Amino acid sequence: MLIDVLIHEQLREIFTEARRTGRGLNAHLVVRPPEGVEPLFGGRGAVVRIEPTRGAPLFVTSRAISRESDDGLAEVVAFTDLVGYDWISEDLSEKVAQKDRHFDRLYLHLQGERTEILDRLADAVYPLMTFLGKVLELRSQKVIRRRMDEDVAATVTDCLRAAVEGPFFSDREMETLFEQSRASLTILAGMWPRMNLAAPDLRRSVESVLEMLLQRRSDHPEAWDRLVGRPPDEVRRAAADFARVVGGDA
């Protein structure tokens, strides 16, 4: 419930400010939400209506985005499933080329490697992106991180650092095994607790590094003792706990 309250306040503040500054002219808080919208906080919860330039209206609450249809409201995405989003295009190299035509399009990445596309959002795309960023921050990083024991987090960090600082993997092996350079894995080792922990790419990277590091232990026992400093069983338990918590099974 606390997370719902925090997200609710962000929803109200972000879209109120968007209306004030004119960056969300086709989005507004509604006093009486339509039938089918969950009556949060005794019916006093904020609901935002977005009028796309084409297609049915969208309704945003602290828990979901839904689309109006002839049969009522159909849920597009529950925020418990949201793991990330892309603006304009999923392809980074295409964002500039498509900006003028598709500036108001969002790709919503969901659990289970699913994607929903919202387009024709007009200027409402800007406050909606800001809001989704807050949703991810509150529902993913902070919530998941609180569910993870400190010793598990410390083990993951030490293993990631050992992988990039030690002799376990050559630069070429890193590209082959993890599809990342040593520089990008160094960033991951230092930043992973503040990243979107529910993102599938981050989970795969962490799990594959821990798995391969365990396999290379016998090749470099001294480096393992110096950089990891834990028995293999402890690393295996940390890897299992990380997968369980980040995967939503905790």
C-alpha positions in Angstrom: 0.0 0.0 0.0 2.9 2.4 0.7 4.1 2.0 -2.8 0.6 2.8 -4.2 0.5 6.0 -2.1 4.0 7.1 -3.3 3.1 6.4 -6.9 -0.3 8.1 -6.5 1.4 11.3 -5.3 3.8 11.2 -8.3 0.9 10.7 -10.7 -1.0 13.7 -9.3 2.0 16.0 -9.1 3.5 15.1 -12.5 0.3 15.6 -14.5 -0.8 18.7 -12.5 2.5 20.3 -13.4 2.2 19.1 -17.0 -1.1 20.9 -17.3 0.3 24.0 -15.7 3.2 24.2 -18.1 1.3 23.1 -21.2 3.3 19.9 -21.8 0.3 17.6 -21.2 -2.6 19.5 -22.8 -4.3 16.2 -23.9 -4.0 14.7 -20.4 -5.9 15.7 -17.3 -7.0 14.5 -13.9 -10.6 13.3 -13.9 -12.9 13.9 -10.9 -15.1 10.9 -11.6 -13.2 7.9 -13.1 -15.2 5.7 -15.5 -16.6 2.4 -14.4 -13.9 -0.3 -14.4 -11.2 1.9 -12.8 -10.3 0.5 -9.4 -11.5 2.9 -6.7 -8.2 3.5 -4.9 -8.1 5.2 -1.5 -11.9 5.1 -1.0 -12.6 6.5 -4.5 -10.3 9.5 -3.9 -7.3 8.2 -5.9 -6.0 10.3 -8.8 -6.9 9.1 -12.3 -5.5 10.7 -15.5 -7.3 10.6 -18.8 -5.1 10.8 -21.9 -6.7 11.6 -25.3 -4.5 10.2 -28.1 -4.7 11.9 -31.5 -6.0 8.6 -32.8 -7.6 5.7 -30.9 -9.4 5.3 -27.7 -8.7 7.3 -24.5 -6.3 5.9 -21.9 -6.7 6.0 -18.2 -3.7 6.0 -15.9 -3.8 5.2 -12.1 -1.1 4.4 -9.6 -1.4 0.7 -10.5 -2.1 0.4 -14.3 -2.8 1.9 -17.7 -6.1 0.9 -19.2 -7.8 1.7 -22.6 -11.4 2.6 -23.1 -13.4 0.2 -25.3 -17.0 -0.6 -26.2 -17.0 -3.2 -23.5 -15.6 -0.9 -20.8 -12.0 -0.6 -19.8 -9.3 -3.1 -20.9 -6.0 -3.1 -18.9 -3.0 -2.4 -21.1 -0.3 -2.8 -18.5 -0.3 -3.4 -14.8 2.7 -1.7 -13.2 3.7 -4.9 -11.4 4.6 -6.2 -14.8 6.5 -3.1 -16.1 10.3 -3.6 -16.4 11.2 -0.7 -18.7 10.2 1.5 -21.7 11.6 3.0 -24.8 10.7 6.4 -26.4 10.2 6.7 -30.2 11.9 3.4 -31.1 13.4 0.3 -29.5 16.4 0.8 -31.8 18.7 3.5 -30.4 20.1 4.3 -33.8 16.6 5.1 -35.1 15.5 7.5 -32.4 16.8 10.7 -34.1 15.6 9.6 -37.6 12.1 8.9 -36.3 11.7 11.7 -33.8 9.6 14.1 -35.9 7.2 11.4 -36.9 7.0 9.2 -33.8 8.0 11.5 -30.9 4.7 10.5 -29.1 5.2 6.8 -29.2 6.2 4.6 -26.2 7.2 0.9 -26.1 6.4 -0.6 -22.7 8.5 -3.7 -21.8 6.8 -6.1 -19.5 7.6 -9.3 -17.6 7.8 -12.4 -19.8 9.6 -10.4 -22.6 6.3 -8.9 -23.7 6.0 -5.4 -25.2 3.0 -3.1 -25.5 3.1 0.0 -27.8 1.3 3.2 -27.0 1.3 5.8 -29.9 -0.4 9.0 -30.9 0.1 10.2 -27.3 0.8 13.8 -28.4 2.3 16.0 -25.7 1.0 13.6 -23.0 4.0 11.4 -23.8 6.3 13.7 -21.8 4.6 13.6 -18.4 3.7 9.9 -19.0 7.4 9.1 -19.5 8.3 11.0 -16.4 5.7 9.1 -14.4 6.7 5.7 -15.8 10.3 6.5 -14.7 9.0 7.1 -11.1 6.9 3.9 -11.3 10.0 1.9 -12.2 12.1 3.5 -9.5 9.5 2.9 -6.8 8.3 -0.5 -7.9 11.5 -2.1 -9.2 14.8 -0.8 -7.8 13.8 0.3 -4.3 11.2 -2.4 -3.7 13.3 -5.3 -5.0 16.4 -4.0 -3.3 14.7 -4.0 0.1 13.8 -7.6 -0.4 17.4 -8.6 -1.0 19.6 -9.4 2.0 22.7 -7.2 2.4 25.1 -10.2 2.3 23.6 -11.4 -1.0 24.0 -7.9 -2.5 27.6 -7.7 -1.2 28.4 -11.1 -2.7 27.0 -10.1 -6.1 29.0 -6.9 -6.1 32.2 -8.7 -5.1 31.7 -11.3 -7.8 31.0 -8.7 -10.5 34.1 -6.8 -9.5 36.2 -9.9 -9.4 35.1 -10.7 -13.0 36.3 -7.4 -14.4 39.4 -6.9 -12.1 40.7 -10.5 -12.0 42.2 -12.9 -14.5 39.1 -15.0 -15.0 38.0 -13.7 -18.4 39.9 -12.1 -21.3 38.4 -9.1 -23.1 37.4 -11.4 -26.0 35.7 -13.9 -23.6 33.7 -11.1 -22.0 32.3 -10.1 -25.4 31.6 -13.8 -26.3 30.2 -15.0 -23.0 28.4 -11.9 -21.7 28.0 -9.7 -24.9 29.5 -6.8 -23.0 32.9 -5.2 -22.8 35.1 -5.0 -19.7 34.2 -1.3 -19.5 30.4 -1.9 -19.5 30.7 -4.7 -16.9 32.8 -2.4 -14.7 29.9 0.0 -14.8 27.5 -2.8 -14.0 29.6 -3.9 -11.0 29.4 -0.4 -9.6 25.9 0.6 -10.5 23.7 -2.5 -10.5 21.9 -1.9 -7.2 20.7 1.4 -8.6 19.6 0.0 -12.0 16.2 -1.4 -12.9 16.6 -4.7 -11.2 13.6 -6.2 -12.9 15.0 -5.7 -16.4 15.7 -9.0 -18.1 19.1 -7.9 -19.5 20.5 -7.0 -16.1 19.3 -10.2 -14.6 20.9 -12.3 -17.4 24.2 -10.4 -17.1 24.5 -10.9 -13.4 23.4 -14.5 -13.4 25.8 -15.4 -16.3 28.8 -13.7 -14.7 28.2 -15.5 -11.4 27.8 -18.9 -13.1 30.9 -18.5 -15.3 32.9 -17.1 -12.4 32.2 -20.3 -10.4 33.4 -22.4 -13.4 36.7 -20.5 -13.6 37.4 -20.7 -9.8 39.7 -23.7 -10.1 41.8 -22.0 -12.8 42.6 -19.0 -10.6 42.2 -20.1 -6.9 44.5 -17.3 -5.5 42.5 -14.6 -7.4 39.3 -16.1 -6.2 40.4 -16.0 -2.5 41.7 -12.4 -2.9 38.8 -10.9 -4.9 35.7 -13.0 -4.1 36.8 -14.3 -0.6 33.8 -16.7 -0.2 33.3 -20.4 -0.6 31.6 -21.5 -3.9 28.5 -22.7 -2.1 28.0 -19.2 -0.7 28.2 -17.7 -4.2 25.7 -20.3 -5.5 23.3 -19.4 -2.7 23.6 -15.7 -3.5 23.0 -16.4 -7.2 19.9 -18.4 -6.4 18.6 -15.7 -4.0 19.3 -13.0 -6.5 17.4 -14.9 -9.2 14.5 -15.6 -6.8 14.1 -12.0 -5.6 14.7 -10.3 -8.9 12.4 -12.8 -10.7 9.6 -11.9 -8.3 9.3 -15.2 -6.5 10.3 -13.8 -3.1 
